[in-house]
Amino acid sequence: MIVLRNLAFYAAFYGGSVFIVLAAMLALPLPARYYRIVPDVWSRFHRVCARYLLGIKVVTEGYRPDYPVLFALKHESFFEAIDLATALPRPVVFAKEELFNIPFWGKALRQYGGVPVARGDGAKALRFMLSEAKRQSAEGRPLIIFPEGTRVPHGTCPPLRSGFAGLYKLLRLPVVPVAVDTAPLYHRTWKLPGTITVRFGEEIPPGLPRDEIEARVHAAINVLNG
């Protein structure tokens, strides 16, 4: 049954994604507020396919603020990356600059509202990143960062990347850490049925010392690692 579920999922999700990608290409010239509908539909389509074909249910715990904050997410699999637009209302994601250089994908990411993290490009790149983040946050959109920098195996707790504390200091926004446990079910060729938990942690105020904010976020995003 697991193999059959996965074959059905791959056929439905990736087959349907072809049409959604075509729609995204056609929608690129539209204003961003209209273009964002297409990625939002793709994210919800993925959630439906995961629920009814793979048997993966998503349970959300904790309080999710509806005002501007910086969400710091654990990153274990592609599930949470695709699911972001379902879990949060039109999130603004800080992503590696290299992703914005990929043909079509980079332009689509910019149109949706992604913010490139330009490591080593100096003050100009930093000013652009901050201005974009503040502009989109002022529109009420949540900001998203993966503070560990990349996907990590379930059960591991690598240190946070140094850029997280710097961004926290400059944005002067509260931080909400988010723990997930997607990898045991989703990060494999044959995905397994079960329940994924998305746990929103306690809101952390701005202005804390670097050691304290890193320690609190690190602990909170790893609470589901047991």
C-alpha positions in Angstrom: 0.0 0.0 0.0 2.8 2.4 0.8 4.3 2.0 -2.7 0.9 2.4 -4.3 0.2 5.5 -2.3 3.6 7.0 -3.3 3.1 6.2 -7.0 -0.3 7.9 -6.8 1.2 10.9 -5.0 4.0 11.3 -7.5 1.7 11.0 -10.5 -0.9 13.4 -9.1 1.4 16.0 -7.5 4.1 16.2 -10.2 1.6 15.8 -13.0 -0.5 18.6 -11.6 2.6 20.7 -11.0 3.3 20.8 -14.7 0.1 22.8 -15.3 0.7 25.0 -12.3 4.2 25.8 -13.5 2.7 26.8 -16.9 0.2 28.9 -15.1 3.0 30.6 -13.1 4.9 31.4 -16.3 1.9 33.0 -17.9 1.1 34.9 -14.7 4.6 36.4 -14.2 3.7 39.7 -16.0 0.7 40.2 -13.6 1.0 42.4 -10.5 2.5 40.5 -7.6 -0.8 40.4 -5.6 -2.4 38.4 -8.4 0.7 36.3 -9.3 0.9 35.0 -5.7 -2.4 33.2 -6.1 -0.6 30.6 -8.3 2.1 29.5 -5.8 -0.5 29.5 -3.0 -2.7 27.1 -5.0 0.4 24.9 -5.6 1.1 24.7 -1.9 -2.5 23.8 -1.0 -2.5 21.3 -3.8 0.6 19.7 -2.3 -1.1 19.6 1.2 -4.2 17.9 -0.3 -2.1 15.3 -2.2 -0.1 14.5 0.9 -3.2 14.1 3.1 -5.3 12.0 0.8 -2.7 10.1 -1.2 0.2 9.6 1.2 -2.0 9.6 4.4 0.0 12.4 6.0 -1.9 14.6 8.4 -0.6 18.0 9.6 -1.3 19.1 13.2 -0.6 22.6 14.2 0.2 23.5 17.8 0.8 26.8 19.6 -0.2 30.3 18.8 0.5 31.7 15.3 0.6 35.6 15.5 -1.2 37.4 12.7 1.0 40.6 13.0 4.6 41.1 11.6 7.1 38.7 13.2 10.1 36.7 12.1 9.4 33.0 12.0 12.5 30.9 12.5 11.8 27.4 11.1 13.4 24.0 11.5 14.1 22.6 8.1 14.1 18.8 7.7 12.5 18.2 4.3 11.0 19.8 1.2 7.6 19.4 2.9 7.8 22.5 5.0 9.3 24.5 2.1 6.3 23.7 -0.1 3.8 23.9 2.7 4.8 27.4 3.9 2.2 29.2 1.8 -0.5 27.0 3.4 0.8 27.2 7.0 1.3 31.0 6.8 -0.4 33.7 4.9 1.8 34.6 1.9 5.1 34.4 3.7 8.3 36.3 2.7 11.2 33.8 2.7 14.8 34.6 3.1 16.6 32.3 0.7 20.1 31.8 -0.7 21.0 34.2 -3.4 21.9 31.3 -5.7 18.2 30.3 -5.9 17.3 33.7 -7.4 19.8 33.1 -10.3 18.0 30.0 -11.5 16.1 30.7 -14.8 12.4 31.2 -14.2 12.5 30.0 -10.7 14.5 33.0 -9.5 12.1 35.5 -11.2 9.1 33.6 -9.8 10.6 33.7 -6.3 11.2 37.4 -6.5 7.6 38.0 -7.8 6.2 36.1 -4.8 8.2 38.1 -2.4 11.4 36.1 -1.6 14.4 38.1 -0.2 17.9 37.0 -1.4 20.5 36.5 1.3 23.6 37.8 -0.4 26.5 36.5 1.7 29.7 38.4 1.2 28.3 41.1 -1.1 28.8 43.9 1.3 26.7 46.8 2.7 24.8 47.4 -0.5 23.3 43.9 -0.6 22.6 44.0 3.1 20.7 47.4 2.8 18.6 45.9 -0.1 17.8 42.8 1.9 16.7 44.8 4.9 14.7 47.3 2.9 12.8 44.5 1.1 12.2 42.7 4.4 10.9 45.8 6.1 8.7 46.8 3.2 7.0 43.5 3.0 6.7 43.2 6.7 5.0 46.6 6.7 2.4 45.1 4.4 1.6 42.6 7.1 3.3 39.6 5.6 5.2 37.2 7.9 9.0 36.8 7.4 10.5 33.4 7.3 14.1 32.2 7.9 15.7 28.8 8.3 18.2 29.7 11.0 20.2 26.5 10.5 20.8 27.5 6.9 19.8 24.3 5.2 17.9 21.0 5.6 19.2 18.8 8.4 18.4 15.2 9.4 15.8 14.6 12.0 17.3 14.3 15.5 20.3 16.6 14.7 20.7 20.0 16.3 23.4 21.9 14.4 24.3 25.4 15.6 22.5 28.4 14.1 24.1 30.3 11.2 25.6 33.6 12.3 23.3 35.5 9.9 20.3 34.8 11.9 21.3 36.9 15.0 22.4 39.7 12.7 19.0 39.7 10.9 17.2 39.6 14.2 19.1 42.6 15.5 18.6 44.7 12.4 14.9 43.9 11.8 13.9 44.6 15.4 11.0 42.2 15.2 9.8 39.5 17.6 10.8 36.0 16.7 8.5 33.0 16.7 10.5 29.7 16.6 8.8 26.8 14.7 9.6 23.2 15.2 8.6 20.5 12.7 9.1 16.7 12.5 8.7 16.1 8.7 11.8 14.1 7.9 10.7 10.7 9.4 7.6 10.6 7.1 8.5 12.8 4.1 12.3 12.9 3.6 12.6 9.6 1.7 11.7 8.0 -1.6 8.8 6.1 -0.2 7.0 8.5 2.0 5.1 7.1 5.0 1.6 7.8 6.4 1.3 9.5 9.8 1.1 12.8 11.5 3.4 15.8 11.0 3.5 18.3 13.8 4.1 22.0 13.2 4.7 23.6 16.6 4.8 27.4 17.0 6.8 28.3 20.0 6.6 31.2 22.5 7.2 34.6 21.0 10.6 36.0 21.8 10.9 39.8 22.0 13.4 41.9 20.0 16.5 43.4 21.5 17.9 40.4 23.3 21.7 39.7 23.4 23.0 37.3 20.7 23.8 34.4 23.0 20.3 34.5 24.5 18.3 34.8 21.2 20.3 32.0 19.6 20.0 29.7 22.6 16.2 30.2 22.9 15.6 29.7 19.2 17.9 26.7 19.0 16.1 25.0 21.9 12.6 25.8 20.6 13.1 24.6 17.0 14.5 21.3 18.2 11.7 20.3 20.7 10.3 17.7 18.3 13.7 16.0 17.8 13.1 13.4 20.4 
